[in-house]
């Protein structure tokens, strides 16, 4: 009975919330420090992000994002290729009466990197835990500019199934984009 009551309260609060669906796109600059077998490699790449979300610019939101990284660096092999991924993020924003609305976010992601270093698949999959902070700068009721910093703790799959070593990285991202709310 308690669960049903809690569900009713949550659903009724959605009726009075000013949540909207929004779509956004933007540019990311990535700085990644990859650690593998006593090796540490730093790579910098450009990326594009397309996202869709549901929420209120002044309160809570959930976002689904697709990332495309134009990888021009050799991380595991000199012929490493593009990197594709997706993220699911929960976001908490505040309207403090300033020109911008600050927010914090947390989530997780997954994706793959095209690389011949994995002889079996030609790509390495990865998972990530994401934390970030940023702000929305409202342009009007339906549009805002977004500035953000995001940290991702990334774990790649093993390059060799017989190895006990798992590559990992710390990914720092700066993001600038625009959101359209409906």
KEKE-3310 file (N, C-alpha, C; in steps of 0.2 Angstrom, whole numbers, plus 5000, padded with zeros to 4 digits):
npx = (5004:5010:5019:5011:5005:5016:5019:5008:5009:5021:5017:5006:5013:5020:5010:5009:5021:5033:5039:5048:5051:5066:5079:5096:5112:5130:5147:5162:5177:5189:5200:5210:5217:5225:5227:5237:5245:5257:5259:5256:5245:5242:5228:5220:5205:5192:5174:5157:5141:5125:5109:5094:5081:5071:5063:5064:5071:5074:5074:5074:5080:5082:5093:5098:5111:5121:5137:5150:5167:5180:5193:5210:5221:5233:5229:5229:5234:5242:5233:5221:5204:5188:5177:5163:5149:5136:5127:5118:5110:5106:5100:5102:5096:5096:5087:5093:5090:5100:5108:5110:5107:5113:5119:5121:5126:5125:5129:5129:5138:5142:5151:5161:5177:5185:5198:5213:5219:5212:5211:5201:5188:5190:5187:5186:5176:5168:5164:5157:5157:5150:5152:5147:5146:5138:5130:5115:5111:5098:5090:5078:5061:5061:5074:5091:5108:5121:5134:5147:5157:5163:5167:5173:5175:5183:5182:5189:5187:5196:5212:5217:5211:5217:5224:5226:5225:5216:5213:5211:5204:5204:5194:5192:5180:5175:5161:5151:5135:5118:5101:5085:5069:5053)
npy = (4994:5006:5008:5010:5022:5030:5030:5036:5049:5053:5052:5061:5073:5075:5080:5093:5098:5108:5102:5098:5092:5091:5095:5094:5100:5100:5105:5096:5096:5085:5078:5065:5053:5039:5023:5009:4994:4999:5009:5026:5037:5052:5060:5071:5076:5081:5082:5078:5080:5074:5076:5071:5075:5075:5086:5100:5116:5122:5113:5096:5084:5071:5064:5058:5054:5055:5052:5057:5054:5062:5054:5056:5052:5040:5028:5014:5008:5013:5014:5018:5021:5030:5035:5030:5033:5032:5041:5041:5052:5059:5075:5089:5105:5122:5137:5152:5165:5171:5176:5164:5146:5135:5118:5101:5085:5067:5050:5037:5028:5020:5013:5011:5010:5011:5000:4991:4985:4976:4960:4951:4958:4970:4982:4990:4989:5000:5006:5019:5029:5044:5061:5078:5096:5112:5125:5132:5144:5154:5159:5162:5157:5144:5141:5138:5141:5130:5127:5117:5106:5089:5074:5058:5042:5029:5012:5001:4986:4971:4970:4958:4942:4933:4940:4949:4962:4977:4990:5008:5024:5042:5054:5070:5083:5097:5106:5114:5120:5120:5120:5115:5118:5110)
npz = (5000:5004:4993:4982:4986:4986:4973:4967:4972:4966:4952:4952:4955:4943:4935:4939:4937:4927:4917:4901:4885:4878:4865:4861:4855:4853:4855:4861:4870:4873:4885:4888:4899:4898:4905:4905:4908:4915:4906:4902:4893:4886:4878:4866:4860:4848:4849:4846:4852:4853:4860:4870:4881:4896:4906:4918:4916:4928:4938:4939:4928:4915:4904:4888:4878:4863:4858:4847:4844:4836:4834:4833:4838:4844:4854:4859:4848:4833:4823:4828:4828:4826:4840:4848:4858:4871:4883:4899:4910:4925:4931:4941:4943:4947:4950:4954:4952:4945:4929:4924:4926:4937:4937:4943:4938:4936:4930:4919:4906:4890:4876:4861:4854:4839:4834:4829:4839:4847:4842:4839:4838:4832:4838:4854:4868:4880:4897:4907:4922:4926:4930:4933:4930:4927:4918:4913:4901:4899:4884:4878:4882:4876:4872:4876:4881:4884:4895:4901:4912:4912:4920:4917:4922:4915:4909:4899:4889:4890:4881:4878:4880:4888:4897:4913:4914:4913:4903:4908:4910:4913:4909:4904:4900:4891:4887:4876:4871:4863:4868:4864:4869:4871)
capx = (5000:5014:5022:5006:5004:5022:5019:5003:5012:5026:5013:5002:5018:5022:5005:5010:5028:5034:5044:5047:5055:5071:5084:5102:5118:5135:5154:5165:5184:5191:5207:5209:5223:5223:5232:5237:5251:5263:5259:5251:5245:5237:5226:5216:5201:5186:5169:5150:5136:5117:5105:5087:5080:5065:5064:5063:5078:5075:5074:5077:5080:5085:5096:5101:5116:5125:5144:5155:5173:5185:5199:5215:5227:5234:5228:5231:5237:5243:5228:5215:5199:5183:5175:5156:5146:5130:5126:5112:5112:5101:5103:5098:5097:5093:5086:5095:5089:5105:5107:5111:5105:5119:5117:5125:5124:5128:5126:5134:5139:5145:5152:5166:5183:5188:5205:5215:5223:5208:5212:5195:5183:5192:5185:5185:5170:5170:5159:5160:5154:5150:5150:5148:5143:5138:5125:5110:5110:5092:5090:5071:5057:5062:5081:5096:5115:5124:5141:5148:5162:5161:5173:5171:5180:5181:5185:5189:5188:5203:5214:5219:5207:5221:5227:5222:5226:5211:5214:5206:5206:5201:5192:5189:5177:5172:5156:5147:5130:5112:5096:5078:5064:5046)
capy = (5000:5012:5009:5012:5029:5034:5030:5040:5055:5055:5053:5067:5079:5076:5084:5100:5100:5111:5098:5098:5088:5095:5092:5098:5098:5104:5103:5094:5095:5079:5077:5058:5050:5031:5019:5002:4990:5003:5015:5031:5040:5058:5061:5076:5075:5085:5077:5081:5077:5075:5073:5072:5075:5077:5089:5107:5119:5125:5108:5090:5081:5065:5065:5053:5058:5051:5055:5055:5057:5061:5052:5057:5050:5033:5026:5007:5006:5019:5015:5018:5025:5034:5033:5031:5031:5035:5042:5042:5056:5063:5081:5093:5112:5127:5144:5156:5172:5174:5176:5157:5141:5130:5111:5095:5079:5060:5045:5031:5028:5015:5014:5007:5013:5007:4999:4985:4982:4970:4956:4947:4962:4976:4987:4989:4992:5003:5008:5024:5033:5051:5067:5084:5102:5117:5130:5134:5152:5155:5164:5163:5151:5138:5140:5140:5139:5126:5127:5111:5102:5083:5069:5051:5037:5025:5006:4998:4979:4969:4969:4951:4938:4929:4945:4951:4969:4981:4998:5012:5031:5048:5058:5077:5086:5104:5106:5120:5118:5124:5116:5118:5115:5110)
capz = (5000:5004:4987:4978:4988:4984:4966:4966:4974:4961:4946:4953:4955:4936:4932:4940:4935:4921:4913:4894:4881:4874:4861:4861:4851:4855:4854:4867:4869:4877:4887:4891:4901:4897:4909:4903:4909:4917:4901:4903:4887:4886:4871:4866:4854:4847:4849:4845:4856:4852:4866:4871:4888:4898:4913:4919:4916:4935:4943:4938:4921:4913:4897:4884:4874:4859:4857:4842:4845:4831:4837:4829:4842:4845:4861:4860:4842:4828:4818:4831:4824:4829:4846:4848:4864:4873:4891:4902:4915:4929:4932:4946:4941:4952:4947:4959:4951:4941:4922:4922:4931:4938:4938:4944:4935:4937:4926:4916:4898:4886:4869:4858:4850:4833:4835:4828:4845:4848:4836:4838:4836:4828:4842:4861:4871:4887:4901:4911:4927:4924:4935:4929:4933:4922:4918:4907:4900:4895:4879:4879:4885:4873:4870:4881:4879:4890:4897:4906:4913:4914:4922:4916:4924:4909:4910:4893:4889:4890:4874:4877:4885:4893:4902:4919:4914:4910:4902:4911:4909:4916:4903:4906:4895:4891:4883:4874:4866:4863:4869:4861:4873:4868)
cpx = (5004:5017:5017:5004:5010:5021:5013:5005:5017:5022:5009:5007:5020:5016:5006:5017:5028:5039:5043:5052:5060:5076:5090:5107:5124:5142:5157:5173:5186:5198:5206:5216:5222:5229:5231:5244:5257:5264:5254:5251:5240:5235:5221:5212:5195:5180:5162:5146:5129:5114:5098:5086:5073:5066:5063:5070:5079:5075:5078:5076:5083:5087:5099:5105:5119:5131:5147:5162:5178:5192:5205:5222:5227:5234:5231:5235:5238:5237:5221:5210:5194:5181:5167:5153:5139:5130:5119:5113:5106:5104:5098:5100:5094:5092:5087:5094:5094:5103:5107:5108:5110:5116:5123:5122:5128:5125:5131:5134:5142:5146:5158:5171:5185:5195:5207:5219:5219:5208:5205:5189:5184:5190:5185:5179:5172:5163:5162:5155:5155:5148:5151:5144:5143:5132:5121:5110:5104:5092:5082:5067:5059:5069:5085:5103:5117:5131:5142:5155:5160:5167:5170:5177:5178:5185:5184:5189:5195:5205:5215:5215:5211:5225:5223:5222:5220:5213:5209:5208:5202:5200:5189:5187:5174:5167:5152:5141:5124:5107:5089:5073:5057:5041)
cpy = (5006:5013:5012:5020:5033:5035:5035:5048:5058:5056:5060:5074:5080:5080:5091:5103:5104:5108:5098:5093:5093:5091:5097:5095:5102:5101:5101:5094:5090:5079:5070:5056:5043:5028:5012:4999:4995:5009:5020:5036:5046:5059:5067:5076:5080:5080:5081:5077:5079:5072:5075:5071:5077:5080:5097:5110:5122:5119:5102:5088:5075:5066:5059:5056:5053:5055:5052:5058:5056:5060:5052:5055:5042:5031:5019:5005:5013:5020:5015:5023:5029:5031:5035:5029:5034:5036:5043:5046:5059:5069:5085:5100:5116:5134:5149:5163:5175:5174:5168:5152:5136:5123:5107:5089:5073:5055:5040:5031:5021:5017:5009:5012:5008:5006:4992:4981:4976:4966:4952:4951:4968:4983:4985:4993:4995:5005:5014:5026:5040:5056:5073:5090:5107:5122:5130:5141:5152:5160:5166:5157:5144:5136:5142:5137:5135:5126:5121:5109:5095:5078:5063:5047:5031:5018:5003:4990:4977:4968:4962:4947:4934:4934:4947:4959:4972:4988:5002:5019:5036:5053:5065:5080:5093:5104:5113:5118:5122:5118:5119:5114:5115:5109)
cpz = (5000:4997:4982:4980:4986:4976:4964:4967:4968:4954:4946:4952:4947:4933:4933:4939:4928:4916:4905:4891:4878:4870:4861:4857:4853:4853:4861:4865:4875:4879:4891:4893:4902:4901:4907:4904:4910:4911:4903:4897:4888:4879:4872:4860:4854:4847:4848:4849:4854:4858:4866:4878:4890:4905:4913:4920:4924:4940:4941:4930:4920:4906:4894:4879:4870:4857:4851:4843:4839:4833:4832:4832:4843:4852:4863:4854:4837:4824:4822:4828:4828:4835:4846:4855:4865:4881:4893:4909:4919:4931:4937:4945:4947:4948:4953:4958:4947:4934:4920:4928:4931:4939:4940:4941:4936:4933:4924:4909:4896:4879:4866:4854:4845:4834:4833:4833:4848:4842:4834:4835:4832:4832:4850:4864:4878:4890:4905:4916:4926:4929:4931:4933:4927:4923:4912:4907:4896:4890:4878:4882:4882:4871:4876:4878:4885:4890:4902:4906:4915:4915:4921:4918:4919:4910:4903:4894:4888:4883:4873:4882:4890:4898:4908:4919:4910:4909:4905:4909:4913:4911:4906:4900:4896:4886:4882:4869:4867:4864:4867:4865:4870:4873)
residu = (UNK:UNK:UNK:UNK:UNK:UNK:UNK:UNK:UNK:UNK:UNK:UNK:UNK:UNK:UNK:UNK:UNK:UNK:UNK:UNK:UNK:UNK:UNK:UNK:UNK:UNK:UNK:UNK:UNK:UNK:UNK:UNK:UNK:UNK:UNK:UNK:UNK:UNK:UNK:UNK:UNK:UNK:UNK:UNK:UNK:UNK:UNK:UNK:UNK:UNK:UNK:UNK:UNK:UNK:UNK:UNK:UNK:UNK:UNK:UNK:UNK:UNK:UNK:UNK:UNK:UNK:UNK:UNK:UNK:UNK:UNK:UNK:UNK:UNK:UNK:UNK:UNK:UNK:UNK:UNK:UNK:UNK:UNK:UNK:UNK:UNK:UNK:UNK:UNK:UNK:UNK:UNK:UNK:UNK:UNK:UNK:UNK:UNK:UNK:UNK:UNK:UNK:UNK:UNK:UNK:UNK:UNK:UNK:UNK:UNK:UNK:UNK:UNK:UNK:UNK:UNK:UNK:UNK:UNK:UNK:UNK:UNK:UNK:UNK:UNK:UNK:UNK:UNK:UNK:UNK:UNK:UNK:UNK:UNK:UNK:UNK:UNK:UNK:UNK:UNK:UNK:UNK:UNK:UNK:UNK:UNK:UNK:UNK:UNK:UNK:UNK:UNK:UNK:UNK:UNK:UNK:UNK:UNK:UNK:UNK:UNK:UNK:UNK:UNK:UNK:UNK:UNK:UNK:UNK:UNK:UNK:UNK:UNK:UNK:UNK:UNK:UNK:UNK:UNK:UNK:UNK:UNK)
# end
